[in-house]
């Protein structure tokens, strides 16, 4: 497969230059089309087009701010790898919460024993599993290749947050690494992630989560989303040391900071987001490490995808509601962290609803007034931004070039479907509709792709 390799800053400047030129050209063409329909005698049409133009300006600013900041973080990351931070090797406790992971728990433990690191322990916490998770994990208990493996069992299902807190209480090392039992870490991940803690001000580090099962159109679009929609944002936020979500499959924390904020809490659907918001609310610095790679299995059905995004969105909104006063408490959270919390609110509510409204609006205008060109141009502008961001991110990640071309179905189909799920989950959260955790079917792709069968 063809992969794009990030050569030097000239390549990125070329991408940015092309992106700015095309974005400005498209934006001017868009305004010209608005002038062509100004004679439509409808206040709704005129007001809506004005609102959408303003929204488009916000999107342009967002995309290019993310590209600029992520580029800066990328350059700093290259420099950081070659500095003395590579010699900073504190003791680490790796926590692996598992609920009915009998089929893959041994592969998870084996993969952790293959890490390129010396001083660490593995703590597996079975969250009241009803299958053979504990029995299989117990085969690895004790000293394995110089690494201590501990197996804990909550007895009953208490939830991931409580299971992680049990792991924190039963480990003692300076740095705590939290991961999912159905994820796999690259050998260098721990070494790269803990290096950031050489700075005593850094409280936590977010890892780089990638999709392993790229065997269908849906999963390949998710692979692109993880690169462009999630990791690009984390890279940019990492430049300002204010990552807003430390992902469950790969997160690093100072033990003293976890103890200071009281660890994880179980009152939201997104314990990882809730903990991150708590840290940001107290003005903590959170970095991002692109070389701390965790591979995860993405949902392979639309039902699984919708269930996942419902839970993510409601969890984010619940976390922000819990800490709503910190949206305005700039002195405590710092201006940057407070801005990131507002950004989370924008991406969870405003952006999905505006995207849905824009698509429906231009479809109606195209059907009612025959302005099909306006609908096409709206999609072309957003598609162009997606392709620029995808090329930029794929080059930095040295990922598969073909993912850039999935920007077309990603923009026309995938984002709209996810935004509808976000909007509906937002409405359910607003009206406090009861929701369970749900279940996402796993196909065991992680074991096949990462060779841990």
Secondary structure, DSSP 8 states (H G I E B T S, - for coil): --B-----HHHHHHHHHHHHHHHHHHHHHHHHHHHHTTT---HHHHHHHHHHHHHHHHHHHHHHHHHHHHHHHHHHHHHHHTSGGGG----EEEEEEESS-TTTHHHHHHHHHTSS-SSEEEEEEE-S-SSSHHHHHHTT-EEETTEEEEEEE-SS---HHHHHHHHHHT---SEEEEEETT-EE-TTHHHHHHGGGGSTTEEEEEEEEEE----SHHHHHHHHIIIIIIIHHHHHHHHTTB-S---TTSEEEEHHHHHHHTS--SSSS-HHHHHHHHHHHTT-EEEEEEEEEEEE---SSHHHHHHHHHHHHHHHHHHHHHTGGGGT-HHHH-HHHHHHHHHHHIIIIIHHHHHHHHHHHHHHHHHHH--HHHHHHHHHHHHHHHHHHHHHHHHHHT-BGGGGGGHHHIIIIIHHHHHHHHHHHHHHHHTT-----------SHHHHHTT--
